[in-house]
Amino acid sequence: MIRIAPSILSADFVRLADAVALVEGCADMLHVDVMDGHFVPNLTIGPPVIKALKATTRMPLDCHLMIEDAERWFKVYREAGADWISVHAEGCAHLHRTVSGIAETGAKAGVAINPGTPIEVLDEVLPLLHHVVLMSVNPGFGGQKFIESTIEKTRRLQRKIIDSGLETVIEIDGGVGPENIAALAHAGAAVFVAGNSVFGQDDPVAAIDALRSSAAPTDRS
């Protein structure tokens, strides 16, 4: 089933509640990029904003922790209201312990990997994961160009998941639009983070509909 997760990184932070309300009912979940200015060269939001968002929407909050020492912070984000929590393989010293801990809180545990990171880093934790976030841009800023090799990377990860007898969800983050969502869905992705392609458009609701329509030929629902 195709799920669209608009990223608030591309929304107007002055009118964030209005932006969320606009996509309520047409989006499937809300993607929240948490950046600390160290792991990535940008600084965004923290737990108070997660808590405020949780009070304004019925959509699940998909929190992507692009931070150092994520193993120290995931419980704080869970308590603030995160439903899905993803940590980066590249920045987590004790990945197995961390994803196990996330699952123990009741959140959906995920691992994100950067474009230059091979999927083999997931081998020892894949059975523990609800989802994997494949970064299709280098993390840190919205509005970047989609890296085409992500499609083949998605295909290889999906094959690994199937061969392992798992049902791990593949999520794509970065540069997703009507021009590439069908190929990504066909390769095995099911969740699509959409920033500029939703909140950067004049009509975000129509933009979400366009993404669904573009993915429809290969929608696995």
C-alpha positions as CSV (number, residue, x, y, z in Angstrom):
1,M,0.0,0.0,0.0
2,I,1.4,3.4,-1.0
3,R,1.7,5.9,1.8
4,I,2.5,9.6,1.4
5,A,4.3,11.3,4.3
6,P,4.6,15.1,3.7
7,S,7.7,16.5,5.3
8,I,7.2,19.6,7.5
9,L,10.8,20.6,6.7
10,S,9.3,22.2,3.5
11,A,6.3,23.7,5.3
12,D,5.9,27.3,6.5
13,F,7.0,27.1,10.1
14,V,5.1,30.3,10.9
15,R,1.9,28.6,9.9
16,L,2.8,25.0,10.7
17,A,-0.5,24.1,12.3
18,D,-2.3,25.4,9.2
19,A,0.0,23.4,6.9
20,V,-0.7,20.2,8.8
21,A,-4.4,20.8,8.9
22,L,-4.4,21.3,5.1
23,V,-3.0,17.8,4.4
24,E,-5.0,16.1,7.2
25,G,-7.2,13.5,5.7
26,C,-5.3,13.2,2.4
27,A,-1.8,12.3,3.6
28,D,-1.1,9.1,5.5
29,M,1.4,10.3,8.0
30,L,3.6,13.3,8.8
31,H,7.4,13.2,8.4
32,V,9.4,15.2,10.9
33,D,13.1,15.7,10.2
34,V,15.0,16.2,13.4
35,M,18.5,17.7,12.8
36,D,21.1,18.7,15.4
37,G,23.6,20.7,13.4
38,H,26.3,18.1,14.0
39,F,25.3,14.9,12.3
40,V,24.0,17.0,9.4
41,P,24.8,20.7,8.6
42,N,21.4,22.0,9.6
43,L,19.4,22.6,12.8
44,T,15.6,22.0,12.9
45,I,13.3,21.1,15.7
46,G,13.1,19.2,19.0
47,P,10.7,17.4,21.3
48,P,8.5,20.4,22.1
49,V,7.5,20.8,18.4
50,I,6.8,17.0,18.2
51,K,4.5,17.3,21.2
52,A,2.7,20.3,19.7
53,L,2.2,18.5,16.4
54,K,0.9,15.4,18.2
55,A,-1.8,17.6,19.7
56,T,-2.9,19.0,16.3
57,T,-3.1,15.9,14.1
58,R,-4.5,12.4,14.0
59,M,-1.8,11.3,11.5
60,P,1.1,9.2,12.8
61,L,4.3,11.1,13.3
62,D,7.3,9.7,11.4
63,C,10.3,11.1,13.2
64,H,13.6,10.9,11.4
65,L,16.5,11.5,13.9
66,M,19.4,12.9,12.0
67,I,21.3,13.5,15.2
68,E,24.4,12.3,17.0
69,D,23.9,10.0,20.0
70,A,20.4,9.0,18.9
71,E,20.5,6.2,21.4
72,R,20.3,8.8,24.2
73,W,17.4,10.7,22.7
74,F,14.9,8.3,21.1
75,K,12.9,7.8,24.4
76,V,12.4,11.6,24.6
77,Y,11.0,11.8,21.1
78,R,8.8,8.8,21.8
79,E,7.4,10.5,25.0
80,A,6.8,13.6,22.9
81,G,4.6,11.7,20.5
82,A,6.7,10.1,17.8
83,D,5.0,7.0,16.3
84,W,7.7,5.9,13.9
85,I,11.3,6.5,14.9
86,S,14.3,6.2,12.5
87,V,17.9,6.5,13.5
88,H,20.9,6.6,11.2
89,A,23.2,3.6,10.8
90,E,26.1,6.0,10.2
91,G,25.6,7.8,13.5
92,C,24.6,5.1,15.9
93,A,27.4,3.3,17.8
94,H,25.1,0.6,19.2
95,L,22.6,0.1,16.4
96,H,21.2,-3.3,17.6
97,R,20.6,-2.0,21.1
98,T,19.0,1.2,19.9
99,V,16.5,-0.3,17.5
100,S,15.6,-2.9,20.1
101,G,15.0,-0.1,22.6
102,I,12.8,1.9,20.1
103,A,10.6,-1.2,19.6
104,E,10.3,-1.7,23.3
105,T,8.8,1.8,23.7
106,G,6.0,0.7,21.3
107,A,7.2,2.9,18.5
108,K,7.9,1.5,15.0
109,A,11.6,1.1,14.8
110,G,13.5,2.1,11.7
111,V,17.0,2.7,10.4
112,A,18.0,5.3,7.8
113,I,21.0,5.0,5.5
114,N,22.7,7.7,3.4
115,P,23.1,7.4,-0.4
116,G,26.7,6.3,0.0
117,T,26.0,3.6,2.6
118,P,25.5,0.0,1.3
119,I,22.4,-1.9,2.3
120,E,24.6,-4.6,3.8
121,V,25.0,-2.5,7.0
122,L,21.5,-3.6,7.8
123,D,22.1,-7.3,7.6
124,E,22.4,-7.9,11.4
125,V,19.4,-5.7,12.4
126,L,17.0,-6.1,9.5
127,P,14.8,-8.7,11.3
128,L,14.3,-6.1,14.1
129,L,13.1,-3.3,11.8
130,H,9.6,-2.2,11.0
131,H,11.0,0.1,8.2
132,V,14.2,1.2,6.5
133,V,14.6,4.8,5.2
134,L,16.6,5.0,2.1
135,M,18.0,8.5,1.7
136,S,17.7,9.5,-2.0
137,V,19.5,12.8,-1.3
138,N,22.4,13.6,1.0
139,P,20.7,14.5,4.3
140,G,20.5,18.0,5.7
141,F,18.5,20.2,3.5
142,G,15.2,19.9,1.5
143,G,14.8,20.6,-2.2
144,Q,17.7,18.5,-3.4
145,K,17.8,16.5,-6.6
146,F,16.8,12.9,-6.5
147,I,19.7,10.4,-6.8
148,E,18.7,8.0,-9.5
149,S,20.7,5.0,-8.2
150,T,18.2,4.9,-5.3
151,I,15.8,3.0,-7.6
152,E,18.2,0.1,-8.0
153,K,19.2,0.3,-4.3
154,T,15.5,0.0,-3.4
155,R,15.1,-3.1,-5.7
156,R,18.1,-4.8,-4.1
157,L,16.8,-4.1,-0.6
158,Q,13.4,-5.4,-1.4
159,R,14.9,-8.6,-2.7
160,K,16.9,-9.0,0.5
161,I,13.7,-8.4,2.5
162,I,11.7,-11.0,0.5
163,D,14.6,-13.5,0.6
164,S,14.7,-13.2,4.4
165,G,11.0,-13.8,4.7
166,L,10.4,-10.3,6.3
167,E,7.8,-7.6,5.8
168,T,10.0,-4.6,6.4
169,V,8.7,-1.4,4.9
170,I,10.9,0.6,2.6
171,E,10.6,4.4,2.9
172,I,12.2,6.8,0.4
173,D,13.3,10.2,1.6
174,G,14.4,13.0,-0.7
175,G,13.5,14.3,-4.1
176,V,10.4,12.2,-4.5
177,G,7.9,13.5,-7.2
178,P,5.5,12.4,-9.8
179,E,8.4,11.7,-12.2
180,N,10.0,9.0,-10.1
181,I,7.4,7.6,-7.6
182,A,6.1,4.9,-9.9
183,A,9.6,3.5,-10.5
184,L,10.3,3.5,-6.8
185,A,7.0,1.8,-6.0
186,H,7.7,-0.8,-8.6
187,A,11.1,-1.4,-7.0
188,G,9.5,-2.1,-3.7
189,A,9.1,1.2,-1.8
190,A,5.8,1.8,0.0
191,V,6.3,5.0,2.0
192,F,7.3,8.3,0.3
193,V,8.5,11.4,2.1
194,A,7.4,14.4,0.1
195,G,8.6,17.8,1.0
196,N,8.8,20.4,-1.8
197,S,6.6,18.2,-4.0
198,V,3.8,18.8,-1.5
199,F,4.3,21.9,0.7
200,G,6.3,23.6,-2.1
201,Q,3.3,23.5,-4.4
202,D,0.4,26.0,-4.7
203,D,-2.1,23.2,-3.8
204,P,-0.6,20.6,-1.5
205,V,-3.7,18.4,-1.5
206,A,-3.7,18.3,-5.3
207,A,0.0,17.5,-5.2
208,I,-0.6,14.5,-2.9
209,D,-3.3,13.3,-5.3
210,A,-0.9,13.6,-8.2
211,L,1.7,11.5,-6.3
212,R,-0.9,8.8,-5.7
213,S,-2.0,8.9,-9.3
214,S,1.6,8.7,-10.6
215,A,2.2,5.7,-8.4
216,A,-1.1,4.0,-9.2
217,P,0.1,1.7,-12.0
218,T,2.4,0.0,-9.6
219,D,0.5,0.5,-6.4
220,R,0.9,-2.8,-4.5
221,S,-2.2,-2.3,-2.4
